[in-house]
Amino acid sequence: MQRFVLRGPQEAIEPRLFDRTESFRFLDKAGCLDIASLRLPDSPLGLARVRSTGHEILLEEPDRISVILPWSGTVTSEVDGDVFRTGAHGVLVFDPNRRRTTVQRASPAAPYIADLLTLPKADLQEVCRRNDLPLMLNHHLLVPDVPAVGHLRRLISATLTQFEHDPEPHAAGRTLSHVTADLVNALTEIAVALASPTGSSASAGQRRVRLALEIMKALHAEPVSISAICDRLDCSARSLQLAFLEYGLPSPHDVLTHIRLDRARSYLLEGTMNAVFPGCCRALLIVLLPLGATAAVAQDFPITIDHAFGQTVIAQRPERVATVAWANHEVPLALGVVPVGFAAAGFGDEDGDGLLPWVAARLDDLGADTPPLFDEGDGIDFEAVAATQPDVILAAYSGLSRSDYDTLSMIAPVVAYPASPWSTDWRQMIRLNAQGMGMAAQAETLIADLEARIAATAAAHPELSGKTAMFITHLDSTDLSVIRFYSANDTRVQFFRDLGLGMPQSVTDATLPGQFSGEVSAELIDQFDDVDIFVSYGSPELRDRLIADPLVARMPAVANGALVMLDNDAVGTGANPTPLSIPWVLDDYADRLAKAAQAAE
């Protein structure tokens, strides 16, 4: 019997090893125990039982079953001082196979999840083989919260997880056919409910989603865009994206891309899938399955990539991928490819292992050991790169010189930056590096997923809209006579736009072609009077010095205390957005910016 005592509040989201004596306590916003909001149902699959007594949650120990406790509020672990934080809705995941408990953020439409069934590896592979499904690792298939579904809100969610060692046949004698039947029946009913609401019984969001799906499926072979679909629906792209998010769906771009891939490859429409899954269920699976796991349309080789140093021709699909410079390795990792070597982290590496936390977590997700790490403290280690024998070297986000590029090109084809050093934004970085691996379609899926996350976060922080922000480079606390800043070409500054912040005209005017930074004498600080939010790296002491400095304090953002000071930690590192860091730090970073925006009022 596992015991969970519920309490709050929290500080951070962290997965950790499970301790059998661990307890959790729960408090609502008023500081009172709120067991009812947990919605602890009996498992509809008969795999585990959960019941509440008083202020405690008693969980009968299941055998190799992942159990989800839905909850609303916040959760704190009292063991070893570890603390978790999440938003208004979430799930507490207990996985006895890995002895791990995690607190996860769920979408507002998904606080209803009851149980997750963890299949043995052999059964999982058989499910995928029979139904021509891609193998999905550590992915939760969330059921949309459609009112017409009713009891299905807590009926089934499936996690298809591959363990290092095959578990024994799972509990309660449930066979593969039982599991498949439950999943088929549940998804079929949900698909019907999602596709059928019409008239006054359906919300505006439901009707918008339903009509958008119909248009996508009808026009998949035509050059229809999301913008054109929005024109037909008489709505904005933002409102359509939010409608999809409300029902737990990927972004509209994600869905349209997947439907096109589905039709092009007859994905889920051939062989046994026709017999097992009805058409409406296949349509829902097209929407719900993670696009990164699907079989993408093959990219033809050879391919030619244009960049600042000319062109790179990649003759055949590379099998060994190396990366240099900052964060380029995150692209293959995000797409499920482990590089044969990449640069050690030179900033934000708090434990000194050369890996940023989101990179370490992704390697763990992929079950991969840390590959050779290149020490780039004194520039690129060409010998170390050559020793990995790569087929391609990814450097779309970098500061390569012509000499660097020429030397690397003697080792393998190089994907360099498109225009100027350190000015490749996160979307370009993903597209160019993925193109070099022959994974252009998967890149678009990854970008769409990240854009959906960012859009949801921006929508949750309306105070950012209409504000402007400026990113100052590392300041010298002993000499504030010169203010150095990142220009409009820099990725940190470009990320402000993704979050709904505007670009100050003063920063745009001070941006020189090909330069990612600039500087100005503090005596001319008045030219930045159109900046609402001041972001920089530094300590609270540096913040105090800025506010006290008579010249710098003439800047309205400083005078108003609308400052965000970033440390050498995850958020400070992730302010320079990369494929894996965005989901990791997005909420925390947006919260800090929003607090500064409120100070700027």
C-alpha positions as CSV (number, residue, x, y, z in Angstrom):
1,M,0.0,0.0,0.0
2,Q,1.4,3.4,-1.0
3,R,0.4,6.4,1.0
4,F,0.1,9.9,-0.4
5,V,-0.6,12.8,2.0
6,L,-1.5,16.0,0.1
7,R,-0.1,19.4,0.8
8,G,1.3,22.6,-1.0
9,P,2.7,25.1,-2.1
10,Q,5.7,24.4,-4.4
11,E,8.8,25.8,-6.1
12,A,9.8,23.7,-9.2
13,I,8.9,20.8,-11.4
14,E,11.4,17.9,-11.0
15,P,11.2,14.2,-11.7
16,R,12.9,12.1,-9.0
17,L,13.4,8.6,-7.8
18,F,10.4,7.1,-6.0
19,D,10.7,6.5,-2.2
20,R,8.3,4.0,-0.7
21,T,7.9,6.2,2.4
22,E,7.3,9.4,0.4
23,S,4.2,11.4,1.2
24,F,2.3,14.2,-0.5
25,R,0.0,16.8,0.9
26,F,-2.5,18.9,-0.9
27,L,-4.0,22.4,-0.3
28,D,-6.3,24.4,-2.4
29,K,-5.8,28.2,-2.8
30,A,-7.5,28.8,0.5
31,G,-5.1,26.5,2.3
32,C,-7.6,23.8,2.9
33,L,-7.5,20.1,2.2
34,D,-9.4,19.5,-1.0
35,I,-9.6,15.7,-1.6
36,A,-12.7,16.1,-3.8
37,S,-10.8,17.9,-6.5
38,L,-8.5,14.9,-7.0
39,R,-11.3,12.9,-8.7
40,L,-9.9,9.6,-7.8
41,P,-11.8,7.0,-9.8
42,D,-11.5,3.2,-9.6
43,S,-9.5,2.0,-12.5
44,P,-11.9,1.2,-15.4
45,L,-9.3,-1.4,-16.6
46,G,-9.1,-3.3,-13.3
47,L,-5.4,-2.7,-13.1
48,A,-5.1,-0.8,-9.9
49,R,-7.4,0.6,-7.2
50,V,-7.2,4.0,-5.6
51,R,-9.3,5.2,-2.6
52,S,-9.2,8.1,-0.3
53,T,-9.5,8.1,3.5
54,G,-9.5,11.3,5.5
55,H,-6.7,13.5,4.2
56,E,-4.7,10.6,2.8
57,I,-4.6,8.8,-0.5
58,L,-4.1,5.0,-0.3
59,L,-2.9,3.3,-3.4
60,E,-2.9,-0.5,-3.6
61,E,0.4,-1.5,-5.1
62,P,-0.1,-2.4,-8.7
63,D,2.2,-4.8,-10.5
64,R,4.1,-2.9,-13.3
65,I,1.2,-0.5,-13.8
66,S,1.6,3.3,-14.2
67,V,-1.1,5.0,-12.1
68,I,-2.2,8.6,-12.7
69,L,-3.8,10.6,-9.9
70,P,-5.5,13.6,-11.5
71,W,-5.5,16.7,-9.3
72,S,-6.1,20.4,-9.3
73,G,-3.7,22.6,-7.4
74,T,-0.1,22.0,-6.3
75,V,1.9,19.1,-4.8
76,T,4.9,19.1,-2.5
77,S,7.2,16.1,-1.8
78,E,8.4,16.1,1.7
79,V,11.3,13.6,1.2
80,D,14.8,15.0,1.1
81,G,13.4,18.6,0.8
82,D,12.5,18.0,-2.9
83,V,9.7,20.4,-4.1
84,F,7.5,20.2,-7.1
85,R,5.4,23.0,-8.7
86,T,2.9,23.0,-11.5
87,G,-0.2,24.9,-12.6
88,A,-3.8,24.6,-11.9
89,H,-4.3,21.1,-13.3
90,G,-1.9,18.2,-13.4
91,V,-1.2,14.6,-12.8
92,L,0.8,12.7,-10.3
93,V,2.5,9.8,-12.0
94,F,3.6,6.7,-10.1
95,D,5.5,4.1,-12.1
96,P,6.5,1.1,-10.0
97,N,8.7,-0.3,-12.9
98,R,11.1,2.6,-12.7
99,R,10.3,3.5,-9.0
100,R,9.7,7.0,-10.1
101,T,7.1,9.6,-9.2
102,T,6.8,12.7,-11.3
103,V,4.5,15.7,-11.2
104,Q,3.4,16.8,-14.7
105,R,1.5,19.7,-16.1
106,A,-1.7,18.7,-18.0
107,S,-3.7,20.9,-20.3
108,P,-6.8,22.6,-18.8
109,A,-8.8,20.1,-20.8
110,A,-7.1,17.1,-19.3
111,P,-7.4,16.9,-15.5
112,Y,-9.6,13.8,-15.9
113,I,-7.0,11.2,-16.7
114,A,-7.5,8.0,-14.6
115,D,-5.0,5.3,-15.4
116,L,-2.2,4.7,-17.8
117,L,-1.6,1.1,-18.9
118,T,2.0,0.2,-19.4
119,L,2.4,-2.7,-21.8
120,P,5.3,-5.2,-21.8
121,K,7.7,-4.4,-24.5
122,A,6.8,-7.5,-26.6
123,D,3.0,-6.6,-26.5
124,L,3.8,-3.0,-27.3
125,Q,5.7,-4.0,-30.4
126,E,2.9,-6.4,-31.4
127,V,0.3,-3.6,-31.1
128,C,2.5,-1.4,-33.3
129,R,3.2,-4.2,-35.8
130,R,-0.5,-5.3,-36.2
131,N,-1.7,-1.8,-36.7
132,D,1.2,-0.2,-38.6
133,L,1.7,2.2,-35.7
134,P,5.0,3.9,-35.0
135,L,6.6,2.9,-31.7
136,M,5.9,5.7,-29.3
137,L,8.2,6.2,-26.4
138,N,7.1,7.9,-23.2
139,H,4.2,9.6,-24.8
140,H,0.8,10.1,-23.2
141,L,-2.2,9.8,-25.6
142,L,-4.6,12.3,-24.0
143,V,-8.3,12.0,-24.5
144,P,-10.0,15.3,-25.4
145,D,-12.4,16.6,-22.8
146,V,-15.5,16.5,-25.0
147,P,-18.7,16.9,-22.9
148,A,-20.6,14.4,-25.1
149,V,-18.1,11.7,-24.2
150,G,-19.2,11.8,-20.5
151,H,-17.9,8.6,-18.8
152,L,-15.0,8.4,-21.3
153,R,-13.4,11.4,-19.6
154,R,-11.9,8.9,-17.1
155,L,-12.1,5.7,-19.2
156,I,-8.7,5.3,-20.9
157,S,-5.4,6.9,-21.7
158,A,-2.6,4.8,-23.0
159,T,1.1,5.2,-22.4
160,L,3.2,3.1,-24.8
161,T,6.6,2.8,-23.1
162,Q,9.6,0.6,-23.8
163,F,11.5,-0.5,-20.8
164,E,15.1,-1.6,-20.6
165,H,14.0,-5.1,-19.6
166,D,10.8,-6.7,-20.7
167,P,8.3,-6.9,-17.8
168,E,6.4,-10.0,-17.0
169,P,2.9,-10.2,-18.3
170,H,0.9,-7.4,-16.8
171,A,-1.5,-7.6,-13.9
172,A,-5.2,-8.7,-13.8
173,G,-4.7,-11.2,-16.6
174,R,-5.4,-8.6,-19.2
175,T,-4.3,-9.7,-22.7
176,L,-3.2,-7.7,-25.7
177,S,-6.7,-8.2,-27.3
178,H,-8.4,-6.8,-24.1
179,V,-6.2,-3.7,-24.2
180,T,-6.6,-3.2,-27.9
181,A,-10.4,-3.5,-27.7
182,D,-10.7,-1.0,-24.8
183,L,-8.5,1.5,-26.7
184,V,-10.4,1.0,-30.0
185,N,-13.8,1.4,-28.3
186,A,-12.8,4.4,-26.3
187,L,-11.2,6.2,-29.2
188,T,-14.1,5.4,-31.5
189,E,-16.6,6.9,-29.2
190,I,-14.4,9.9,-28.6
191,A,-13.9,10.4,-32.4
192,V,-17.7,10.3,-32.9
193,A,-18.3,12.7,-30.1
194,L,-15.6,15.1,-31.4
195,A,-16.8,15.0,-35.0
196,S,-20.5,15.2,-34.4
197,P,-21.4,18.2,-32.1
198,T,-23.4,20.7,-34.2
199,G,-25.8,23.6,-33.6
200,S,-26.4,25.1,-30.2
201,S,-25.3,22.0,-28.4
202,A,-21.7,22.6,-29.5
203,S,-19.5,25.4,-28.2
204,A,-17.9,27.8,-30.6
205,G,-14.6,26.2,-30.0
206,Q,-16.0,22.7,-30.8
207,R,-17.6,23.9,-34.0
208,R,-14.4,25.7,-35.1
209,V,-12.3,22.6,-34.5
210,R,-14.8,20.3,-36.2
211,L,-15.1,22.5,-39.3
212,A,-11.3,23.0,-39.5
213,L,-10.8,19.2,-39.4
214,E,-13.4,18.8,-42.2
215,I,-11.7,21.5,-44.3
216,M,-8.2,19.9,-43.8
217,K,-9.4,16.4,-44.7
218,A,-11.3,17.7,-47.8
219,L,-8.5,19.9,-49.1
220,H,-5.4,17.9,-48.0
221,A,-4.2,17.5,-51.6
222,E,-4.5,21.3,-52.4
223,P,-2.1,24.1,-51.4
224,V,-4.4,25.2,-48.6
225,S,-2.8,27.0,-45.7
226,I,-3.8,27.5,-42.1
227,S,-4.4,31.2,-43.0
228,A,-6.8,30.1,-45.8
229,I,-8.6,27.8,-43.4
230,C,-9.0,30.7,-40.9
231,D,-10.4,32.9,-43.6
232,R,-13.1,30.3,-44.3
233,L,-13.9,30.1,-40.6
234,D,-13.7,33.9,-40.2
235,C,-11.3,33.6,-37.2
236,S,-7.7,34.4,-36.5
237,A,-4.9,31.9,-36.5
238,R,-4.4,32.5,-32.8
239,S,-8.1,31.7,-31.9
240,L,-8.0,28.5,-34.0
241,Q,-4.8,27.4,-32.3
242,L,-6.3,28.1,-28.9
243,A,-9.4,26.1,-29.8
244,F,-7.3,23.1,-30.8
245,L,-5.3,23.5,-27.5
246,E,-8.5,23.7,-25.5
247,Y,-9.4,20.1,-26.6
248,G,-5.9,18.7,-26.1
249,L,-5.1,18.6,-29.8
250,P,-1.8,19.5,-31.5
251,S,-1.6,22.7,-33.4
252,P,-3.6,23.2,-36.6
253,H,-0.4,23.1,-38.6
254,D,0.6,19.8,-36.9
255,V,-2.8,18.3,-37.8
256,L,-2.7,19.5,-41.4
257,T,0.8,18.2,-41.9
258,H,-0.1,14.8,-40.4
259,I,-3.3,14.5,-42.5
260,R,-1.2,15.1,-45.6
261,L,1.4,12.5,-44.6
262,D,-1.4,10.1,-43.8
263,R,-3.0,10.5,-47.2
264,A,0.4,10.5,-49.0
265,R,1.5,7.2,-47.4
266,S,-1.9,5.7,-46.8
267,Y,-0.9,5.8,-43.2
268,L,-3.4,4.0,-40.9
269,L,-5.6,3.2,-43.9
270,E,-4.2,0.0,-45.2
271,G,-4.3,-3.7,-44.1
272,T,-5.3,-4.6,-40.6
273,M,-5.9,-1.0,-39.6
274,N,-9.0,-0.8,-41.7
275,A,-10.4,-3.8,-39.9
276,V,-9.4,-2.8,-36.4
277,F,-10.0,0.9,-36.3
278,P,-13.2,2.5,-37.8
279,G,-12.7,5.5,-40.0
280,C,-13.7,8.1,-37.4
281,C,-11.2,6.6,-35.0
282,R,-8.4,6.7,-37.5
283,A,-9.2,10.3,-38.1
284,L,-8.8,11.0,-34.4
285,L,-5.6,9.0,-34.2
286,I,-4.2,11.2,-37.0
287,V,-4.9,14.2,-34.8
288,L,-3.6,12.7,-31.5
289,L,-0.5,10.7,-32.3
290,P,2.7,12.7,-31.9
291,L,3.9,13.6,-35.3
292,G,7.6,13.2,-34.4
293,A,6.9,9.5,-34.1
294,T,5.2,9.0,-37.4
295,A,6.9,7.8,-40.5
296,A,7.7,10.9,-42.5
297,V,7.9,11.2,-46.3
298,A,11.5,10.4,-47.2
299,Q,13.7,13.3,-48.1
300,D,15.5,12.8,-51.4
301,F,19.3,12.7,-51.5
302,P,21.6,14.2,-52.5
303,I,20.5,17.5,-51.0
304,T,22.0,20.9,-51.3
305,I,21.9,23.5,-48.4
306,D,22.7,27.1,-49.0
307,H,24.5,29.0,-46.2
308,A,26.8,32.0,-45.5
309,F,29.9,30.2,-46.9
310,G,28.3,28.8,-50.1
311,Q,26.6,25.5,-50.5
312,T,26.9,22.1,-48.9
313,V,26.0,18.9,-50.8
314,I,25.1,15.9,-48.7
315,A,25.2,12.8,-51.0
316,Q,23.3,10.3,-48.8
317,R,21.3,10.1,-45.6
318,P,23.9,10.5,-42.8
319,E,24.0,7.8,-40.1
320,R,26.6,9.5,-37.8
321,V,25.7,13.1,-36.9
322,A,28.1,15.4,-35.0
323,T,27.4,19.0,-34.0
324,V,29.6,21.9,-32.9
325,A,28.9,25.2,-31.2
326,W,25.9,26.0,-29.0
327,A,22.7,23.8,-28.9
328,N,22.9,22.4,-32.4
329,H,22.8,18.9,-30.9
330,E,19.4,19.6,-29.5
331,V,17.9,19.3,-32.9
332,P,18.8,15.7,-33.6
333,L,18.1,14.8,-29.9
334,A,14.6,16.3,-30.2
335,L,14.1,14.3,-33.3
336,G,15.2,11.1,-31.7
337,V,18.8,10.9,-33.1
338,V,21.7,10.8,-30.6
339,P,24.8,12.6,-32.1
340,V,28.1,10.8,-32.1
341,G,29.6,13.9,-30.4
342,F,28.7,17.5,-29.5
343,A,30.0,20.5,-27.6
344,A,30.1,20.5,-23.8
345,A,27.9,23.2,-22.2
346,G,30.0,26.2,-21.3
347,F,27.2,28.1,-19.6
348,G,24.4,27.0,-17.3
349,D,26.1,23.7,-16.5
350,E,25.5,23.7,-12.8
351,D,26.7,20.2,-12.0
352,G,29.8,20.4,-14.2
353,D,29.0,17.3,-16.3
354,G,29.0,19.2,-19.6
355,L,25.2,18.7,-20.1
356,L,22.4,21.1,-19.6
357,P,19.5,19.6,-17.7
358,W,17.2,19.3,-20.6
359,V,19.9,17.6,-22.7
360,A,20.6,15.1,-19.9
361,A,16.9,14.4,-19.5
362,R,16.5,13.8,-23.3
363,L,19.4,11.4,-23.4
364,D,17.8,9.6,-20.5
365,D,14.5,9.5,-22.4
366,L,16.2,7.9,-25.4
367,G,18.1,5.4,-23.2
368,A,21.4,6.7,-24.5
369,D,24.7,7.2,-22.8
370,T,26.4,10.6,-23.0
371,P,28.5,10.7,-26.3
372,P,31.9,12.3,-26.5
373,L,31.7,16.0,-25.5
374,F,33.9,18.5,-27.3
375,D,35.7,21.1,-25.2
376,E,35.2,24.4,-27.1
377,G,36.6,26.7,-24.4
378,D,39.4,27.6,-26.8
379,G,37.5,27.1,-30.0
380,I,36.4,24.1,-31.9
381,D,38.3,20.9,-31.1
382,F,38.8,19.7,-34.7
383,E,40.6,16.5,-33.7
384,A,37.9,15.5,-31.3
385,V,35.2,16.1,-34.0
386,A,37.2,14.1,-36.5
387,A,37.6,11.2,-34.0
388,T,33.8,10.7,-34.0
389,Q,33.9,10.0,-37.8
390,P,30.7,11.9,-38.6
391,D,28.8,11.8,-41.9
392,V,27.6,15.3,-41.3
393,I,28.4,18.2,-39.0
394,L,25.6,20.5,-37.9
395,A,26.4,24.1,-37.0
396,A,23.4,26.1,-38.2
397,Y,23.5,28.2,-35.0
398,S,27.2,29.1,-34.5
399,G,29.9,31.7,-35.0
400,L,32.0,29.7,-37.5
401,S,34.8,31.6,-39.3
402,R,35.7,30.7,-42.8
403,S,38.7,28.9,-41.5
404,D,36.6,26.9,-39.1
405,Y,34.2,26.0,-41.9
406,D,36.9,24.9,-44.3
407,T,38.6,22.8,-41.6
408,L,35.4,21.1,-40.6
409,S,34.5,20.5,-44.3
410,M,37.6,18.3,-44.6
411,I,36.1,16.1,-42.0
412,A,32.4,15.9,-43.3
413,P,29.8,18.1,-45.0
414,V,28.9,21.1,-42.8
415,V,25.6,22.8,-42.3
416,A,26.5,26.4,-41.4
417,Y,24.5,29.4,-40.5
418,P,22.4,31.0,-43.3
419,A,23.5,34.7,-43.0
420,S,25.5,36.0,-40.1
421,P,27.1,34.5,-36.9
422,W,24.9,33.7,-33.9
423,S,21.8,35.1,-35.7
424,T,20.0,31.9,-36.6
425,D,16.7,31.8,-34.8
426,W,15.5,28.6,-33.2
427,R,13.1,27.8,-36.2
428,Q,15.9,28.2,-38.7
429,M,18.3,26.1,-36.5
430,I,15.8,23.3,-36.5
431,R,15.0,23.5,-40.2
432,L,18.6,23.7,-41.4
433,N,20.0,21.0,-39.1
434,A,17.1,18.7,-39.7
435,Q,17.5,19.2,-43.5
436,G,21.1,18.1,-43.1
437,M,19.9,14.8,-41.6
438,G,17.1,14.3,-44.1
439,M,14.4,15.0,-41.6
440,A,12.8,18.1,-43.0
441,A,9.2,16.9,-42.4
442,Q,9.9,16.0,-38.8
443,A,11.4,19.4,-38.3
444,E,8.1,21.1,-39.2
445,T,6.3,18.9,-36.7
446,L,8.7,19.9,-34.0
447,I,8.4,23.6,-34.8
448,A,4.6,23.4,-34.8
449,D,4.6,21.7,-31.4
450,L,6.9,24.3,-29.9
451,E,4.9,27.1,-31.5
452,A,1.8,25.7,-29.9
453,R,3.4,25.6,-26.5
454,I,4.7,29.2,-26.8
455,A,1.3,30.4,-28.1
456,A,-0.5,28.8,-25.0
457,T,2.0,30.4,-22.7
458,A,1.7,33.8,-24.4
459,A,-2.1,33.6,-24.1
460,A,-1.8,32.9,-20.4
461,H,0.3,36.1,-19.9
462,P,-1.8,38.8,-21.6
463,E,0.1,41.5,-19.7
464,L,3.1,41.0,-22.1
465,S,1.0,42.1,-25.1
466,G,1.8,45.7,-26.1
467,K,5.0,45.9,-24.0
468,T,8.5,46.1,-25.4
469,A,11.7,44.5,-24.0
470,M,15.4,44.9,-24.4
471,F,18.1,42.3,-23.6
472,I,21.3,43.7,-22.1
473,T,24.5,41.6,-22.3
474,H,26.5,40.7,-19.3
475,L,27.1,43.9,-17.3
476,D,30.2,44.9,-15.4
477,S,29.0,46.0,-12.0
478,T,32.1,48.1,-11.5
479,D,31.7,50.0,-14.7
480,L,28.2,51.0,-15.9
481,S,29.4,53.7,-18.2
482,V,28.8,51.6,-21.3
483,I,25.6,49.6,-21.9
484,R,26.0,46.6,-24.2
485,F,22.9,45.0,-25.6
486,Y,21.8,42.2,-27.9
487,S,20.5,43.5,-31.2
488,A,17.4,42.7,-33.1
489,N,19.4,40.0,-34.9
490,D,20.0,38.0,-31.7
491,T,17.8,35.0,-30.9
492,R,17.1,36.1,-27.3
493,V,15.6,39.3,-28.7
494,Q,13.7,37.5,-31.4
495,F,12.2,35.2,-28.7
496,F,10.5,38.2,-27.2
497,R,8.3,38.4,-30.3
498,D,7.2,34.8,-29.8
499,L,6.0,35.7,-26.3
500,G,4.0,38.7,-27.5
501,L,6.5,41.4,-26.6
502,G,7.2,44.2,-29.1
503,M,10.6,45.3,-30.4
504,P,11.6,48.8,-29.2
505,Q,12.2,51.1,-32.2
506,S,15.4,52.2,-30.4
507,V,16.8,48.7,-30.5
508,T,15.8,48.3,-34.2
509,D,17.5,51.6,-35.1
510,A,20.7,50.6,-33.2
511,T,20.9,47.2,-34.9
512,L,23.7,46.9,-37.5
513,P,23.5,44.4,-40.4
514,G,25.2,41.1,-39.4
515,Q,25.8,42.1,-35.8
516,F,24.1,40.3,-32.9
517,S,25.1,42.9,-30.3
518,G,25.8,46.6,-29.9
519,E,26.7,49.2,-27.3
520,V,26.0,52.7,-26.2
521,S,27.4,55.1,-23.7
522,A,25.3,55.4,-20.5
523,E,25.1,59.1,-21.2
524,L,22.9,58.3,-24.2
525,I,20.7,56.0,-22.3
526,D,17.7,58.3,-22.9
527,Q,17.4,56.9,-26.5
528,F,16.0,53.7,-24.9
529,D,13.0,55.5,-23.3
530,D,10.7,53.3,-25.4
531,V,11.8,50.1,-23.6
532,D,9.3,48.8,-21.0
533,I,11.2,45.7,-19.8
534,F,14.9,45.5,-19.1
535,V,16.4,41.9,-19.2
536,S,20.0,41.1,-18.4
537,Y,22.3,38.6,-16.6
538,G,23.3,39.4,-13.1
539,S,22.7,39.1,-9.4
540,P,20.2,41.0,-7.1
541,E,23.2,43.2,-6.1
542,L,23.7,44.2,-9.7
543,R,20.0,45.0,-9.9
544,D,20.3,47.3,-7.0
545,R,23.4,49.0,-8.5
546,L,21.5,49.6,-11.8
547,I,18.6,51.3,-10.0
548,A,20.9,53.4,-7.9
549,D,23.0,54.5,-10.9
550,P,22.0,58.1,-11.8
551,L,22.5,57.6,-15.6
552,V,21.1,54.1,-16.0
553,A,18.1,54.9,-13.8
554,R,17.0,57.5,-16.4
555,M,15.8,54.5,-18.5
556,P,12.1,54.1,-17.7
557,A,12.3,50.3,-17.4
558,V,15.0,50.7,-14.7
559,A,13.3,53.5,-12.9
560,N,10.1,51.4,-12.7
561,G,11.8,48.3,-11.5
562,A,10.7,46.4,-14.6
563,L,13.9,44.3,-14.6
564,V,14.5,40.6,-15.1
565,M,17.9,39.6,-13.8
566,L,18.9,36.1,-15.0
567,D,21.4,33.9,-13.3
568,N,23.7,31.1,-14.6
569,D,20.9,28.6,-14.2
570,A,18.3,26.9,-16.4
571,V,16.2,30.0,-17.0
572,G,19.2,32.2,-17.7
573,T,20.5,29.7,-20.2
574,G,17.1,28.9,-21.7
575,A,16.4,32.6,-22.4
576,N,18.4,31.9,-25.5
577,P,15.7,29.6,-27.0
578,T,16.6,26.1,-28.3
579,P,14.5,23.1,-29.2
580,L,14.8,21.3,-25.8
581,S,15.1,24.3,-23.5
582,I,11.8,26.0,-24.6
583,P,9.5,23.4,-23.0
584,W,11.8,23.3,-19.9
585,V,12.0,27.0,-19.0
586,L,9.1,28.6,-20.9
587,D,6.6,29.0,-18.1
588,D,9.2,30.2,-15.6
589,Y,10.7,32.7,-18.0
590,A,7.3,34.0,-19.0
591,D,6.3,34.4,-15.4
592,R,9.3,36.6,-14.7
593,L,8.7,38.7,-17.8
594,A,5.0,39.1,-16.8
595,K,6.0,40.3,-13.4
596,A,8.3,42.9,-14.9
597,A,5.5,43.9,-17.3
598,Q,3.2,44.6,-14.4
599,A,5.9,46.8,-12.8
600,A,6.1,48.8,-16.0
601,E,2.4,49.7,-15.8
